[in-house]
Amino acid sequence: MPAFCRDCLARLDAPAPRCPACGGRRLLAHPELFDLSIAHVDCDAFYASVEKRDAPELRDRPVIVGGGRRGVVSAACYVARIHGVRSAMPMFKALALCPSAVVIRPRHDHYTAVSRAIRAMMEALTPAVEPLSLDEAFLDLAGTERLHGAPPAVLLARLAARIEAEVGVTVSVGLSHNKFLAKIASDLDKPRGFAVVGRAETQAFLRGRPVGAIWGVGAATQAGLAAAGIRTIEDLLRWEEAALVARFGAMGSRLHRLARGQDGRRVAPDAAVKSISNETTFGEDTGAREVMEGHIWRLAEKVADRAKARGLAGRVVTLKLKRADFRLSTRRVALREPTQLADAIWRAAAGLFGAEAGRGPWRLVGVGLSELGPAAAADLTGDLLDPEAGRRAAAERATDAIRARFGRGAILRGRALRGGS
């Protein structure tokens, strides 16, 4: 059975308790180990791992990355997870479970920079890299063995070791014959894991798993499936495709395929980003217009920064508001031309807020940009009704250049100080 050592990368003819070359115990063996090429690489507790890397004194402490007590958990380290803390959990609940946790506000620009460094290492192995978010991506390493002198499994172990050594965060790897199975596999052995699902074992591997293991099947879909008596993938296998489609629509066909481990999607490095958004939950409800506009400006800057980093511009600006009673409202406006400028995004979002301002107080605000396209088509004509728009655009570009050289704190807009940071 093919095997190799994840520590020194030595290949073995058969599994063994220890690596004969380095004595390591992290050996990986599988009948199809050197025949599979689709991988899912997932950073382990990414935001929290970056924070621990930057502050080594936190290494053994529970760390939660997230907002104030009214916000939600963006990431939790594995120490905090032992106490039951999970991503997307309300902060007040997380702190009740783990009162000794160190809470750190997210630094999205910093995480983006770390993500880019990891992405560059992936792309050095294969051009077929499909990012799903800052901390995970699919890779297709078919045909790379001749170029790099090692099969995909060994290349992935080498990549994981390089990321840990040079970037300072750990990753877990899932290797299989399609994206669906690779993504499941990457979650089987965290942290610093490497799991393999071969073609021959696909049915046996899936059969006893809950339907929640299927990508995209969330709590609402699980409840609908449970109402039909479907709780495991084995339950799904007893349904004909036509019956699933009749009951669940297009999702039924997808469930039928994935329950059998069938996933023909290719790893698509050019997968389009559909929207860019950011939101914040306040520590205390607020209805003050000046405070809200300050938050909207900071969110517009974050959205603009991400659009500029990706070379994108959008034609539709969205404002999301959640009232103190949890009622959610979403407003959109189409711009005359695509933009990636914070000033244009802010003016559109602030205009949308003007129609809602008296309906607070608010507990959450979000800003988004959609109908995205190449930045080359952005901000070309300016606003004929606003002769100062060109001057503000030039000032923003100059500000971007200064921040790129001296850091984000080098220049702050006055409205960014409203309502606190």
C-alpha positions as CSV (number, residue, x, y, z in Angstrom):
1,M,0.0,0.0,0.0
2,P,1.5,3.4,-0.9
3,A,2.6,5.4,2.1
4,F,4.8,8.4,3.0
5,C,5.9,10.4,6.0
6,R,4.3,13.8,6.4
7,D,7.3,15.0,8.4
8,C,10.2,14.2,6.1
9,L,8.2,13.2,2.9
10,A,10.0,9.9,2.7
11,R,8.0,7.3,0.7
12,L,7.4,3.8,2.2
13,D,6.5,0.6,0.5
14,A,4.0,-0.3,3.3
15,P,2.5,1.3,6.4
16,A,4.7,1.3,9.5
17,P,4.4,2.6,13.1
18,R,7.2,5.0,12.6
19,C,9.1,6.5,9.6
20,P,12.3,4.5,9.1
21,A,14.0,7.7,7.8
22,C,13.1,10.3,10.6
23,G,11.3,8.3,13.3
24,G,8.2,10.4,12.9
25,R,4.7,9.0,13.5
26,R,2.7,11.2,11.0
27,L,2.6,8.5,8.3
28,L,-0.1,8.5,5.7
29,A,-1.1,5.3,3.8
30,H,-4.0,4.6,1.4
31,P,-4.5,2.3,-1.6
32,E,-5.2,5.3,-3.9
33,L,-2.8,7.7,-2.2
34,F,-0.8,8.6,-5.3
35,D,-3.7,8.4,-7.8
36,L,-5.9,11.3,-6.4
37,S,-5.5,14.9,-7.4
38,I,-8.4,17.0,-6.1
39,A,-7.7,18.7,-2.7
40,H,-9.4,21.0,-0.3
41,V,-6.9,22.9,1.9
42,D,-8.4,24.6,5.0
43,C,-6.6,26.8,7.5
44,D,-7.1,25.8,11.1
45,A,-9.0,28.4,13.0
46,F,-7.4,31.0,10.7
47,Y,-8.2,34.3,12.3
48,A,-7.4,33.0,15.7
49,S,-4.2,31.3,14.5
50,V,-2.9,34.6,12.9
51,E,-3.6,36.4,16.2
52,K,-1.7,33.7,18.2
53,R,1.1,33.8,15.7
54,D,1.4,37.6,16.2
55,A,1.2,37.4,20.0
56,P,3.0,34.2,21.1
57,E,2.0,34.8,24.7
58,L,-1.5,33.8,23.7
59,R,-0.4,30.4,22.5
60,D,-2.0,28.4,25.3
61,R,-4.9,30.8,26.0
62,P,-8.4,30.6,24.6
63,V,-8.8,33.2,21.9
64,I,-12.0,34.4,20.3
65,V,-11.9,36.8,17.3
66,G,-15.1,38.8,17.1
67,G,-17.1,41.9,18.0
68,G,-18.4,43.2,21.3
69,R,-20.9,41.3,23.5
70,R,-23.6,42.0,21.0
71,G,-21.6,40.7,18.0
72,V,-20.8,37.1,16.9
73,V,-17.7,34.9,16.9
74,S,-15.7,35.2,13.7
75,A,-13.3,32.5,14.8
76,A,-12.3,30.6,17.9
77,C,-9.0,28.8,18.6
78,Y,-9.1,25.1,19.5
79,V,-8.6,25.9,23.2
80,A,-11.8,27.9,23.1
81,R,-13.6,25.2,21.1
82,I,-12.9,22.8,24.0
83,H,-15.3,25.0,26.0
84,G,-17.9,24.8,23.3
85,V,-17.3,28.1,21.5
86,R,-18.0,28.0,17.8
87,S,-18.0,30.4,14.8
88,A,-21.1,32.5,14.3
89,M,-22.1,32.0,18.0
90,P,-23.3,35.2,19.7
91,M,-20.5,36.7,21.7
92,F,-22.5,36.8,25.0
93,K,-23.0,33.0,24.7
94,A,-19.3,32.4,23.9
95,L,-18.2,34.4,26.9
96,A,-20.6,32.6,29.1
97,L,-19.1,29.3,28.0
98,C,-15.5,30.5,28.2
99,P,-15.2,33.6,30.4
100,S,-11.4,33.5,30.5
101,A,-11.2,33.9,26.7
102,V,-9.1,36.7,25.2
103,V,-11.4,38.6,22.8
104,I,-9.7,40.3,19.8
105,R,-11.5,42.4,17.2
106,P,-11.1,41.1,13.6
107,R,-8.3,42.7,11.5
108,H,-9.6,41.8,8.0
109,D,-6.9,43.7,6.1
110,H,-4.3,41.8,8.0
111,Y,-5.9,38.4,7.4
112,T,-6.3,39.2,3.7
113,A,-2.5,39.8,3.5
114,V,-1.8,36.5,5.2
115,S,-4.2,34.8,2.9
116,R,-2.5,36.2,-0.2
117,A,0.8,34.8,1.0
118,I,-0.7,31.3,1.3
119,R,-2.5,31.6,-2.0
120,A,0.8,32.4,-3.7
121,M,2.3,29.2,-2.3
122,M,-0.7,27.2,-3.7
123,E,-0.4,28.8,-7.1
124,A,3.3,27.9,-7.2
125,L,2.1,24.2,-7.3
126,T,-0.8,24.6,-9.7
127,P,-2.7,27.3,-11.6
128,A,-5.9,25.5,-10.7
129,V,-6.6,27.1,-7.4
130,E,-10.3,28.0,-6.5
131,P,-10.5,30.1,-3.4
132,L,-13.7,29.7,-1.3
133,S,-12.8,32.3,1.3
134,L,-9.6,33.8,2.9
135,D,-8.9,30.5,4.7
136,E,-9.8,27.7,2.3
137,A,-9.4,26.7,-1.4
138,F,-9.7,23.8,-3.8
139,L,-6.7,22.7,-5.8
140,D,-6.5,20.4,-8.8
141,L,-3.0,18.9,-9.0
142,A,-3.6,16.6,-12.0
143,G,-0.6,16.6,-14.2
144,T,1.8,18.3,-11.7
145,E,3.9,15.3,-10.8
146,R,6.2,15.6,-13.8
147,L,6.7,19.3,-13.1
148,H,7.4,19.0,-9.4
149,G,8.8,15.5,-9.2
150,A,6.3,14.1,-6.7
151,P,2.7,13.0,-6.7
152,P,-0.1,15.4,-5.5
153,A,-0.3,13.9,-2.0
154,V,3.4,14.5,-1.3
155,L,3.2,18.0,-2.8
156,L,0.3,18.8,-0.5
157,A,2.1,17.6,2.6
158,R,5.1,19.8,1.5
159,L,2.8,22.7,1.0
160,A,1.3,22.3,4.5
161,A,4.8,22.2,6.0
162,R,5.9,25.3,4.1
163,I,2.8,27.3,5.2
164,E,3.4,26.3,8.8
165,A,7.1,27.2,8.6
166,E,6.9,30.4,6.6
167,V,3.5,31.9,7.4
168,G,3.1,30.5,10.9
169,V,-0.4,29.0,10.6
170,T,-1.4,25.4,10.2
171,V,-3.7,23.8,7.6
172,S,-5.6,20.6,7.1
173,V,-5.8,18.8,3.8
174,G,-8.5,16.6,2.3
175,L,-7.6,14.6,-0.8
176,S,-10.1,12.8,-3.1
177,H,-11.4,12.4,-6.6
178,N,-13.8,15.3,-6.5
179,K,-14.5,18.6,-4.7
180,F,-17.4,17.3,-2.5
181,L,-15.4,14.5,-0.9
182,A,-12.2,16.5,-0.6
183,K,-14.0,19.2,1.4
184,I,-15.5,16.6,3.8
185,A,-12.1,14.9,4.1
186,S,-10.3,18.2,5.1
187,D,-12.5,18.4,8.3
188,L,-11.9,14.8,9.4
189,D,-8.5,15.2,11.1
190,K,-8.2,18.8,12.3
191,P,-5.9,20.5,13.2
192,R,-2.8,19.7,11.0
193,G,-4.7,16.9,9.5
194,F,-4.5,15.0,6.2
195,A,-7.4,12.7,5.2
196,V,-7.9,10.7,2.0
197,V,-11.2,9.4,0.5
198,G,-10.6,7.1,-2.5
199,R,-13.0,6.1,-5.3
200,A,-13.4,2.5,-4.1
201,E,-14.5,3.5,-0.6
202,T,-16.8,6.4,-1.6
203,Q,-20.1,4.7,-0.9
204,A,-19.0,3.1,2.3
205,F,-17.5,6.4,3.5
206,L,-20.7,8.4,2.9
207,R,-23.4,5.9,3.9
208,G,-23.6,6.5,7.6
209,R,-23.0,10.2,7.6
210,P,-25.7,12.8,8.5
211,V,-27.2,14.8,5.7
212,G,-25.6,17.9,7.3
213,A,-22.3,16.6,5.9
214,I,-23.5,17.6,2.4
215,W,-22.1,21.0,1.5
216,G,-24.9,23.5,1.5
217,V,-27.3,21.5,3.6
218,G,-27.9,23.9,6.6
219,A,-30.3,23.8,9.5
220,A,-33.4,24.7,7.5
221,T,-32.7,22.1,4.8
222,Q,-32.0,19.5,7.4
223,A,-35.3,20.2,9.1
224,G,-37.1,19.8,5.8
225,L,-35.3,16.5,5.1
226,A,-36.0,15.2,8.6
227,A,-39.7,15.9,8.0
228,A,-39.5,13.5,5.1
229,G,-37.7,10.9,7.3
230,I,-34.2,11.7,5.8
231,R,-31.5,12.1,8.4
232,T,-28.6,10.3,7.0
233,I,-27.1,9.9,3.6
234,E,-28.2,6.2,3.7
235,D,-31.7,7.5,4.0
236,L,-31.2,9.6,0.9
237,L,-30.0,6.5,-1.1
238,R,-33.4,5.0,-0.7
239,W,-35.1,7.8,-2.6
240,E,-35.4,7.9,-6.4
241,E,-34.2,11.1,-8.0
242,A,-37.7,12.0,-9.4
243,A,-39.2,11.7,-5.9
244,L,-36.5,14.0,-4.4
245,V,-37.0,16.5,-7.1
246,A,-40.8,16.4,-6.6
247,R,-40.4,17.0,-2.9
248,F,-37.4,19.4,-2.8
249,G,-37.1,20.9,-6.3
250,A,-33.7,21.4,-7.9
251,M,-32.0,20.7,-4.6
252,G,-33.4,17.1,-4.8
253,S,-31.3,16.3,-7.9
254,R,-28.2,17.7,-6.2
255,L,-28.9,15.6,-3.1
256,H,-29.3,12.5,-5.2
257,R,-25.9,13.0,-6.9
258,L,-23.9,13.9,-3.8
259,A,-25.4,11.1,-1.7
260,R,-23.6,8.8,-4.2
261,G,-20.4,10.8,-4.2
262,Q,-21.0,12.2,-7.7
263,D,-19.6,15.7,-8.2
264,G,-18.5,16.7,-11.7
265,R,-17.6,20.3,-10.8
266,R,-14.2,21.3,-11.9
267,V,-11.8,23.3,-9.8
268,A,-12.4,26.8,-11.3
269,P,-9.7,29.4,-10.6
270,D,-11.8,32.0,-12.4
271,A,-14.9,31.4,-10.3
272,A,-16.7,34.8,-10.2
273,V,-17.1,36.8,-7.0
274,K,-20.8,37.8,-6.9
275,S,-20.7,40.4,-4.2
276,I,-18.5,42.1,-1.6
277,S,-19.9,43.1,1.8
278,N,-19.0,43.9,5.4
279,E,-21.2,44.5,8.4
280,T,-20.9,45.4,12.1
281,T,-23.0,44.7,15.2
282,F,-23.0,47.5,17.8
283,G,-22.3,47.1,21.4
284,E,-25.4,49.2,22.2
285,D,-28.3,50.0,19.9
286,T,-28.0,53.4,18.3
287,G,-30.3,55.7,16.4
288,A,-27.9,58.6,16.1
289,R,-27.5,59.5,12.4
290,E,-24.0,60.9,12.8
291,V,-22.9,57.7,14.5
292,M,-24.5,55.5,11.9
293,E,-23.0,57.4,9.0
294,G,-19.6,57.0,10.6
295,H,-20.1,53.2,10.7
296,I,-21.4,53.2,7.1
297,W,-18.2,55.1,6.0
298,R,-15.9,52.6,7.6
299,L,-17.8,49.7,6.1
300,A,-17.7,51.4,2.7
301,E,-14.0,51.7,3.0
302,K,-13.6,48.0,3.8
303,V,-15.8,47.1,0.8
304,A,-13.8,49.4,-1.5
305,D,-10.5,48.0,-0.2
306,R,-11.6,44.5,-1.1
307,A,-12.9,45.5,-4.5
308,K,-9.6,47.3,-5.3
309,A,-7.5,44.3,-4.1
310,R,-9.5,42.1,-6.5
311,G,-9.5,44.5,-9.4
312,L,-13.3,44.7,-9.3
313,A,-16.0,47.3,-9.4
314,G,-19.7,47.1,-8.8
315,R,-22.9,48.8,-10.1
316,V,-25.2,48.0,-7.1
317,V,-24.8,49.3,-3.5
318,T,-26.7,47.5,-0.8
319,L,-27.5,48.7,2.7
320,K,-28.5,46.2,5.4
321,L,-30.0,47.3,8.7
322,K,-31.2,45.3,11.7
323,R,-33.4,47.1,14.2
324,A,-33.3,46.6,18.0
325,D,-36.3,44.3,17.6
326,F,-34.3,42.1,15.1
327,R,-36.4,43.2,12.1
328,L,-34.1,43.2,9.1
329,S,-34.4,45.6,6.1
330,T,-32.3,45.7,2.9
331,R,-32.2,48.5,0.5
332,R,-30.4,48.7,-2.9
333,V,-29.5,51.3,-5.4
334,A,-28.1,51.0,-8.9
335,L,-25.3,53.4,-9.8
336,R,-24.9,55.2,-13.2
337,E,-21.6,53.4,-13.7
338,P,-19.6,50.7,-11.8
339,T,-17.4,51.9,-8.9
340,Q,-14.8,50.7,-6.5
341,L,-14.4,54.0,-4.7
342,A,-15.3,54.2,-1.0
343,D,-16.6,57.8,-1.5
344,A,-19.1,56.6,-4.1
345,I,-20.2,53.6,-2.1
346,W,-20.6,55.7,1.0
347,R,-22.7,58.3,-0.7
348,A,-25.0,55.7,-2.1
349,A,-25.3,53.8,1.2
350,A,-25.7,57.0,3.2
351,G,-28.5,58.1,0.8
352,L,-30.3,54.8,1.4
353,F,-29.9,55.2,5.1
354,G,-31.5,58.7,4.9
355,A,-34.8,57.1,4.1
356,E,-34.6,54.8,7.1
357,A,-32.9,57.1,9.6
358,G,-35.9,57.7,11.8
359,R,-36.9,54.0,12.1
360,G,-34.1,53.0,14.6
361,P,-32.6,52.4,16.9
362,W,-30.3,49.9,15.1
363,R,-28.2,46.9,16.3
364,L,-26.5,46.1,13.0
365,V,-25.5,47.8,9.8
366,G,-23.9,46.3,6.6
367,V,-22.8,47.7,3.3
368,G,-22.4,45.6,0.1
369,L,-21.4,46.0,-3.6
370,S,-22.7,43.7,-6.3
371,E,-23.1,43.2,-10.1
372,L,-19.3,43.1,-10.1
373,G,-17.1,43.4,-13.1
374,P,-13.5,44.4,-14.1
375,A,-12.3,47.6,-12.6
376,A,-11.2,48.9,-16.0
377,A,-14.8,49.9,-16.6
378,A,-15.1,51.8,-13.2
379,D,-15.5,55.5,-12.4
380,L,-14.8,56.7,-16.0
381,T,-17.3,59.5,-16.5
382,G,-17.9,60.8,-13.0
383,D,-21.1,62.4,-11.8
384,L,-22.2,65.4,-14.0
385,L,-24.5,66.5,-11.2
386,D,-21.6,66.5,-8.7
387,P,-18.6,68.5,-10.0
388,E,-16.5,67.7,-6.9
389,A,-16.7,63.9,-7.5
390,G,-13.6,63.9,-9.7
391,R,-11.6,65.7,-7.1
392,R,-12.7,63.3,-4.3
393,A,-11.9,60.3,-6.5
394,A,-8.4,61.7,-7.1
395,A,-7.9,62.3,-3.4
396,E,-9.0,58.8,-2.6
397,R,-6.5,57.3,-5.1
398,A,-3.8,59.5,-3.5
399,T,-4.8,58.3,-0.1
400,D,-4.6,54.7,-1.2
401,A,-1.0,55.2,-2.4
402,I,0.0,56.8,0.9
403,R,-1.6,54.0,2.9
404,A,0.1,51.3,0.7
405,R,3.4,52.8,1.6
406,F,2.9,53.9,5.2
407,G,0.0,51.8,6.5
408,R,-3.7,52.3,6.9
409,G,-3.4,54.6,9.9
410,A,-1.4,57.2,7.9
411,I,-4.5,59.0,6.8
412,L,-8.0,59.0,8.3
413,R,-11.1,60.7,7.0
414,G,-13.0,62.8,9.6
415,R,-16.2,60.9,9.2
416,A,-14.3,57.7,10.0
417,L,-14.0,58.9,13.6
418,R,-17.7,59.3,14.1
419,G,-19.2,56.7,16.5
420,G,-15.9,55.3,17.5
421,S,-13.7,52.7,15.8
